[in-house]
Amino acid sequence: MDFAKSERRRHAFELHCPEFLIVDEVHGCARPAGRSRVQQQRYELLTRLASKPDRHLVMLTATPHSGVEESFRSLLGLLRPQFERWEMRGLSEHKRRELARHFVQRRRADVARWLGEETPFPERIPEEAPYLLTSEYRRLFQDVYTFAREIVRSGEVLTGFRRRIRYWTALALLRCVMSSPAAAQAALEARVARLEEALLREPEEAEDTLFAPYVYDVPDQEATVDVSPGHVVEEGGRTLRETERRRLRQFAKRAAVLRGEGDAKVATVAQVVGRLLEEGYHPIIWCRYIATSDYVANELRRRLSERWPDIHIISITGALTEDERQIRVTELAQSPRRVLVATDCLSEGINLQEAFNAVVHYDLPWNPNRLEQREGRVDRFGQSSPTVKAVLIYGQDNPVDGAVLDVLIRKAIEIHRDLGISVPVPAESESVVEAVLRSLFLRSEATSVRQLSLFEMDELDVKAIHKQWDEAVDRERVSRTRFAQHAIKPEEVARELEETEAVLGDPEAVERFVRTACQRLGAPLQPARDGVWRLDTSLLPPALRERLGGQDEWYITFQPFATRHLPFATYIGRNHPLTTTLAEHLLGQALDPREGAPVAARSAVIRTDAVALRTTLLLLRLRYLLKTPGVTPNLAEECLVWGFSGRPGTMSWLSEAEALRLLREARPRANVSPAERQEWLAEAFAWLPTLEPGLTDLAHQRAKRLLEA
């Protein structure tokens, strides 16, 4: 969506957008309640795309409700404009039924056992790992906190942007010092280009684009911002006196000497990671800033490599391109003992559940949605481990950690545990955090950092926020019950799936094809265990190896859940590159007249005991012209196996199931000479004109069935 919404591409995309559109993570396209220009552009583009009445639109999201009712209704309005005007709390039965025709909400519990099969999801185990600051770090934190409070309080006499930038500076300083000595140093020592040109924009837009993403966890950014907010500190520094700027430089020097042994937080995470490794977990350590991620990775290598010489620890941040991140994750996944340290640039997009099964929040997110995004990278369908762990690292003597933990994080975890899903806080989480911090900043100077009490804050009624949140949970529970679509009959869905698989091929057909093709190409699959096979790609023809790429030894499975037993096995479906590459290679050989003895041929003759009469099987390629009034006709095609026994005049048509059974099960029982083969095939080809009326009737019957479906 972000690629398509740009000014350069938007009009072309609208003009050539397909008739069937699937929008994933559609919550990022809701009409924003605030000033988010990025999300507003997404919403405007999707609104225009959805306005075309003959376009098919499917919108997918795990978090349809952001906590803001108007934003949620804006998504419903894309389905039907009148839905946006409906109050969800007071829906009549008629309106509920109408909405249920378009709105489906399903939880894991609804699909855990579906169509007689178990859908495996892991159990999430939350843990907490508190730590106490070292004496030197505590003094630095106290001094930075006092400094931040001073510049916020002194900035109260200022107006407009000058007042706001002081507040942003205080937040940036505090969050970086809380993150790591490396992040603090990076922010305090940064020398960035001046921002006058950017700040010529409206102040509100400047705050949205230049400052908020570097301090808060803004969920609707096109790309996660994980750079230390040095420019925020620098811009705020222009409103400070020289003595105050001198204090900033001193903070940077003090942060530098706290790296390593002076940092209790990194020592705690090393202990946590060591314990997770002992328990057989492969953890991801989530950090807020690039400097912190790189610093933590280096410290973990230093502290853990002696104990585990084979450990592989890397840091992946926004400093890498998306392709580079994917390559590094794939490489790391090959290591038996692996630890990934990353910023939130990986909290969406790349699948991590196949190689990792635990998360550690090194920096507490200031947005509960970000917490779920991080943990959802491993706690999802396809996770091979029956359990995943989620560990929160926080400072016991850090009032900001305590405030965020008590107001937002623990409540979000409690809701997820009780309801099985995440429910957003019923207000902008940035506003809640801002109220928390402003209240902390403006308290009496006589109150020390360690004496601050969250529930004594004047500007924030925590109980009221939690009460609103509980009400949102109750509404969500009712909504999930109303729109879970329990009226859907599994047998009807199963019938549709069976008909689809009969045309496209089910997993058994894919396995049969791949195993047979590899066998004939001289690279037979070797059984590994529990439905997993080993393919030695070095035995395949060079042309195939070049197209497939990758390693020589490849573990594959045709069962989606077999990866629970061997996480590095690759699931091979009908659209997997291995399947399509083999099919294209064999088809090319079969159609190439220069091939003397192709592995696959267009026709064949066998002598078998599977039939009593001469039986002919036909691979039919049926084409249909789909016409809709006012719409350009579409050409569709499918392949079917049909057949008959006997010869024209006395022949008997086989059912589709019987023809498929013979194709799969009939085995040669005696040799057929080349001369005999040519004679039998020539006679069968000569019958084609006679067979045409019957095949035409068959095509019409098939078209009627498809139309009725």
N, C-alpha and C positions, 0 to 999 in steps of 0.2 A: 504493500500500500504506500509506503514512504517513497518507493521508487516511482510509482505511477502518479503520485500526487504533485510532483514537481511541476513548475510552470511549463517547462520544456516538453514534458511527456503527457501531461494530463489530458489534453484535447485528443491526442492520437489514441490514448488508451480508451477514452470514452467512445471514440468512433469505432474501434476494432475490438472492444471487449467481447468475449465469448457470451453465448446465450446462457451458459451455465457457469455461475460464479460461486466459488467457495471462499469465504473470508474467515481465516483463523485468527484467534486472539482478538475478536471483534470488540472487546471492551475498550481497546485503545482507539476505537473509531466512534465511540459515543460522543454526543455533543457535550463539551466540557462545561462544568459549572463555573469555572474560573476564567483565566485569561489565556489558557494554553493555545497559542497560535497553531502549533503542530497538530494537536488533536482536532482543532476546528477544521483544518484543511482536510484531514482524513474524513471527518464527518461529512463535509460538503461534497467531497468526491463520491463517497459511498451513497449519499442521498441521491445524487444524479444517476448513479448506476442503478439503484434500486427503483427509480421512478419509471423505468421502462417496464410496461405491464407484462410483456411476454418473456422477460428474463427470469430464469430460475436462479434463486439465491438461497444459499445455505450459509448461516453464520454460526460459528463455533466459538465457545469460550468456557473456561472453567470458573470464571468470576463475572457473571453478567451484571451483577449489581455492585457498583463501586461504593455504595453507601449513600449516594446522592440520587434521590428518586427521579428527578428530572432527567438526569443522564441515562438512567435505565430505561425510562419511557421513550427516550429518543431512539434507542435501539429497536424497541417494539414498533415504533412508528415507521421504521424502514420496512417492516413486514406488511403492515396496513396503516395508513396515515391516521385512521381514527383511534388506533391503539394508544397513540401518544397522549390522547386527551383523557384516557381512562384512569381513574384513581384505583390503584391496585388493592388498597385496603377495603374498598367497598364494592367489589365486583359482584354483579348479579349472576345468577346461575347461567343465564343466557350468554352474558359476556364471557364468563369463565369458559364455557364450552367453545365459544368462538375463538378465544385466545388459544385454547388448548389444541386447536387444529394446526397452529403454527408454532407453538412454543413447547419445547420438550426439555424437562430438567431431570437428569438421571444421576444418581450417586453410584459409588462403587458397589454398595450393597445391592443395587438393582441389577447389576450385571455380573456379580461374583459367580453366580451359576446361571448360565444362559444357554438354552438349547441343549441341555444335558451335559455341558462341558464346564469345567472349572476355569474361571478367569483369575489367574494368580495376581494378587496385589500384596505388597509387603506390609508388615506391621511397623508403624513409626514409633520409635522409643525416644521421647524427649529427655534430655539431661541438662544439668547446669554445672558449670565449673567456675566458681567465684575465685577471685584472687585479691590480695592486698598489695597496694603500691609499695615499692621500696621507699625508704625514707627520703632519698634524693628525688625520686620521681614524684613523691607526694608533695615535696616542697615546690617543685617546678609546677605541678598541677595547681597547687594552691595559689602560687604567684600569678600564673596565667589566668586562672579563674578570677582572682581579684582584679587583675588588669582588665579583663573582659568586662567585668561588672562596672568598673570605673568608666570605661569609655562608653558603655551603654547609658549609664546614669548621667554622665556629662553631656551626652548627645541628646538628652531629652529636651534641652533648650534650643536645639537646632530644628530646622524644618525641612520637609521634603526629602530630596535624595540624600543630602548630607547627613540627615538623621538616620535614614535607612542604611546607608553604607557603613556607618559605625556598627550598627547591629549585625550586619552581615560579616563584618570583620571579626567581631567578637565570636560569632558562631563558628567561622572558619578556623580561628585560632583554637578554640576549645575542642572542636571535633578532631582536628589534626593531632593535637597533643594527646587526646584520648586514644587515637588510633595507634600511633607508634612514634618513637623518636625520629624515625626516618621520614614519616609524613610531616611531622612538626618542622623538621629541618628543611624539607623541600618547600613547604609553604612560607616559612620565615625568610629563607634565603633566595626565593625566586626573584628573578629580574625579568619581567615580561614587558612586552610592548605596551605603550600607553593606549588607553581605551577611549580617548575623546571621540574618535569617529564613530565607534559603536554606541557611545552614550548619547549621540545626537538623536537617537531614537527616543520614543516615548519612555519615560522612566519605568513605567510598569513593565513594558516589553523588555527593557534592559535587565530588570531584575529577573524576569522569567528566563531569559536566555543566557545571561552572563554570570549570574550569581546563584540563583536557586539550585540549579542542577549540581553545583560544586559543593553544596553544603547539605541540602536535603536529599532524600531518595525520591526524586521526581519520577513517577511511573510512566509518563507519556512522552518521554524523550525519544527521538529517533534513534539515538545511540546512547548507551549508558556512559555517563561522565565519571571517570575514575582518576582524573588528574588532580593532584593536590591544589587547593584553591589559592595559589600564590598571588594571582592577579587580584583576588578579592582583598587579601591582606594589603597588597600594594596600593590599591585604589583607596581603601580605608585609611591607609597610612598618610595619605595626602591631607586628611583632616586632623591629623595628630600633631602635637608639638614635637620638637626635636628630642626632648627628654623622653617622650613616650616611644618615639621611633628607636631611640637608643636601647630602651628596655626590650623591644622586639629583637634587636640584634643579640642581646644578652641571652634571651630565651633560646635562640637558635644554637648558640654555643653550648648552653647547658643541655639541650636535647641531644647534641652530638655525642657527649660523653656517656649518655645513658644507654646507648646501644649495647645489646648483649647482656652482660651480667647485671647491669643496672635496671633491667626491664623484667619485672615479675610476670607481666602478661605473656610475653613470648616464652618464658620458662614454663608457665602453666599450659600453654598450648602444646609445647613439646611433650609434657607429661600425658596430656589427653591423647595426642596422636600416637604416642608409644603404646598406651593402653589399647587403643582401637586396633592398632596393628597386631598386638598380641591376641586380640579376640578374633582376628581374621578379617577385619574390615579394611576397606580401601577408601580413605577419607578425602573430602574436598574441604579446604580451608577458605572461607569466604572473607574477603577484606574489602574495605571501602575505597582505598586509594592504591595507585600503582606503586608508590614508594613503599607502602606497608606490605603489599604482596611480595615484592622482590626481597624486602628485608626479612620477612617471615620465612620465605623459602630458603634463603641463605642460612638463617639461624637454625632451621630444622635440619639442614644438611650437616651443619657443624655439630649439632647435638645428638643426632641419631645415626650418623654414618658409621661410627665405630661399633655400635651395637648391631646394626644391620648393614653390612658392607654392600649388599645387593640392592639397597633401597634406592628408588628413583624419585626425586622430588623436583618439580618444575613450577615456575610461576607463569601464568597466562593472564595478560592484561589487555587493555585497550590500546597499548602501544603496538600490538600485533594486528595485522589484517585478519579478516574473518577466515580466509583460506589458511593462513599461517596458524591460527588457533586450532582449526580442525586437524591439520597435519600433526601438530604437537600433541593434541589429545589422543589421536590414533596411535602415535608412537608410544606415548606413556602407557596406553592400555595394554601393550605387549609385556610390560614389566610385571613380574609376579608380586613384587612388593612396591606399591606406588602410592604417592601422595601428590595431589594437585592443589596448589595454592592459586587462587584466582580472585579477580575483582568481579563485580556484577555484570561485566561485559559477557560473561558466560551463563548468567542466570536465566537467559532465554535463548532459544535457538538450537544449539548443538545438543544432541542426545548424550547424556552422561550416565544413564542408568545401567548400561551394559558393563561398564568398567568400574563404577564407584557405588558404594552403598552406605556411606555415612557423610554427614556434613558437620562442620564446625563453624559457628558464627564468630569469627575473630573480632569483627566490629559489629556491634548490634545495629541492625537496620532501624531507621527512624520511620519506616513505613511497614505495617504488617503485611501488605501485599508483597513486598520484597522478601520478607521472611518465607512466605509460601512459595514464591518463585524459586528461591534458593533450594529449599527442601524438596520442592517438586521435581528438581532435576534428577533426583535419585529415587524418590518415592513416587513411582509411576508404573504403568503397565510396561512389562518387559524387564523389570528388575528381577535378577536371578536370585537374590538373597531373600529369605523369608522375613527378615527384619532389616530395618535401616535405623541408624541412630542420628539424632540431631542434637548437637551440644551447643549451648550458649555460654560464651566466655564473657564475664562482666566483672567490673571492679566493685568490690563491696564498699569501698570508701570513696566511690565516685558518684556524686549525687545525680549527675546527668544520666549515667547508666541506670541508676536506680529508678529515676523518674520514667524513662522510656520503658524500662522493664515492667514496672508496676502498672503504668497507664495503658500501654499498648501491647507489649510482647506476650506477657503471661496470659492476658485476657484472650489474645488471639489463639494461643496454644490450647487454652481451656476449651474454647469454642470448637476448635478443630477436633479435639479429643471427644467431646460430647456429641457433636453433630455429624462428624465425618467429613465436613467440608469447611472451607474458610468463608467467613462473613466479614466484609470490610467494615472498618470503623465508620459509624454514621456521621462522619464529618471529614473534611480534608485532614489527613493525618499530619500534614505540614502545619496546619493551623493549630492542632492540638499540641504538637511538639513546640511550636513557637510560643504558645501560651505557657507551657511548662518552663521553658528556658527564660522567658521574660520575667516570670514570677520569681525564678531563682536569682536572676540578675538583680532584681530590684529589691531584694530583701535587705534587712538591716546589715550594715557592714560589720556589726559586732558578732554576727552569726558566722561561725566557721563553716568550711565546706562540709566537714563530717557531721555537723549538727543540723544541717538542713533536713527538714521533714517534708516529704512530698505532700502529705495530706493536710499540711498547715498552709499551703499556698493560697493566697488571696484571690488570684485571677483565674483559677481553674477549679471547677467542682468535679473532682474525679468520679465521685459516686454518680453524679448526673450523667457523665459521659458513659459510664458502664451501664447505667440504667437504659439509656438510649440504645446502646449496643445490644443489650439483652432483648429489647423490644425488636430490634432488627433480626436477631437470631430467631425469635418466635415467628416473625413474618416469613423468614426464609424456610423454616421448618414446615409451615403451612403450605407455602408455595411449592416446595419440593413434593409434598404429598399430592397437591392438586394437579401438578403438571408432570408427574412421573410417568404418565401414559401407561398405567398398569392395564388399561383396556387393550393394549396391543397384544394380539394372540401370537405366542411364540411359534405355533405350528404354521401360521400364515407367513411369518418371516422366514421360517425354515424352508417352506416350499419355494418362496422367491429365491432364496440363496441357492437351493438345489438346482433350480432352473438356470440361474446365472452360471453356476459352476459347471453345469452340463455343457454350456456353450464355451465358456472361457477356460475351463479346466480346474479341477480341485487339487488340493495338495498331493493326493496320491498320483494324479496324472502327471504333475510336475516332477515328482520323485521318479516315477517310472521313465519319463522322457530323459531326465538328466543322467540317471544311472545307465540307461541303455546307450545314450549318446557317448558318454565318457568311455564306456566299455568298448564301443566300436572304434573310438578314436585312439585307443591304446592307453587310456588313463583310467582304469577301473577304480571306483570308489572303494576305499578300505573302511570297514566298520571300526569306529572308535568306541563309543559307549552310549547307551540310552538314546538311540535315534540320531546320533551324530556320526558323520562320515568324514574321512580324511581324503582330500584330493591332492594328488601330486601334480601341480600344473606344469612342471617341467616335462611331463610325458605328453602333453598336448601338442598339436601342430604349432609351429612358430607363429603363424598368422593369428591363431586363437590366443596364444600366450601374450602376444603384443597388445591385443585389444583388451584383454582382461587385466593385465598389469598385476601389481601386488606381489605377495610373497610366493615362494615355490610350494610351501605346504599350507593348505587351506582347510580349516575345519568348517564343515557345512552341515546344516540340518534342514529337513523339510517340515519339521514340526515347530510351530511358533514358540512353544514353551520348553523346548529341549535346551534352550540357552540357560535355563535354571541350573542345569547340571554341568554345563561347560560354557561359561560366560563368553568365551571368545569365539564360539561357533557363530557362523553367519547364517541367518535364516534365508533360505532360497525360495522365493515365491515365483509366480509366473511372470512377473515384471522385473525380476532381478536381472542385472546385466549378464550373469552366467547363463540363465535360461534363454534370454533373447539372443545372446551372442552365439550359443550353440545352435539355436533354431535357424538363425540367419546363415551360419556357416554350412549347415547340412542342406538347407534349401538351395543355397547357391551351388553346392556340389551337384545336387539332384537335377538342377535345371541347366547345368553347364554341359553342352554336348562334347566338350573336349575331355571330360572326365571318363577315363576308361573303366574303372571299377569304383564308382563312388560309394562312400559309406552309407548313404541314403539314396534311394531311387524313387522315381515317380510311380513305378508300377512293379509288381512282383507276383510270382506264382509259387505256391507251396503245396506239397502233398501232406495232408494231415488227417488224423482220425477224429478231429473235433466235429466233423460234419459227415453225413451219409451221402449227400448229393453234392454235385458241383455247386459251389457257392461263390458269388461275386460280391465283393465289398467295394463301395464307391466313396471317395472323399469329395463331398459336394461343397462348392463355394456359392452360397446363395446371396443374392444382392436384392436390397429393398429400397424403394424410393419413398421416403417419408414426406408426405405433403400436409402442410398446415395452412389454412387460408391466411393470406397476407404475409406469409413467411417463405423465404427461399427454400425450395425442396432440398432435403438432405439425402445423400446416398449412404446406406449402411450395408454391411455384409457380415456373414458368419460362415463358419465351416461346420458341416455335419457329416457323420459317418452313416451311410445307409447301405442296404444290400438286398440281394434276392438269391433264392436257391432255384436250381433248374435253368431252363433257357426260355427265351421269349415264346409265348404260346402256352407254355405249361408252368411258367415261373411263379414263385410265391414270394411276395415282398417280406423282408424281415422287419421286425420292430427295431427302433433306434437302439434300445437297450441290448437286444440280441446281437446287432451288428457291432456295437462297441465291445460286447463280451468276446466275440470271436476275434476282433482285432487285438484284444489284450491277451487272450488265452490260447489261441490256436498256435501250435508249435509244429514245425516240420518233422515228419516221421520217415521220410524217404527223399532221395535226391530227385531233382527234376533237371533233365538235360537242357542245354541252351536251345536246341531245336524245338523241344516240347514247349518250353517257356514262350518262345516266339509264336508258336502256333496257337497256344491258348490265349495269349494276349491279343493277337490279331483278330481272333474270333470275337472276343469280348468287345474290342473297339468297333467291330462291324455291327454290333447290336445297339450301339448308342442311339441311332435315329429311331429305332423301335421303342427304346426306353424313354424317349423325350416326353411323350404325353404323361406318363406316370410320374416322372420327375417334376413336371410342371405342376401337376395336382399336389404333389408333396410340398412344393414351394409355396403354393397358395394356402395350404392347410397350416404350414408353419407361420406364414405371414399373419393369418387370422389369429393364431394362438398368441403371437407377439402383440398384436393390436389389442386383444382382450386383456393381456397382462398389464 
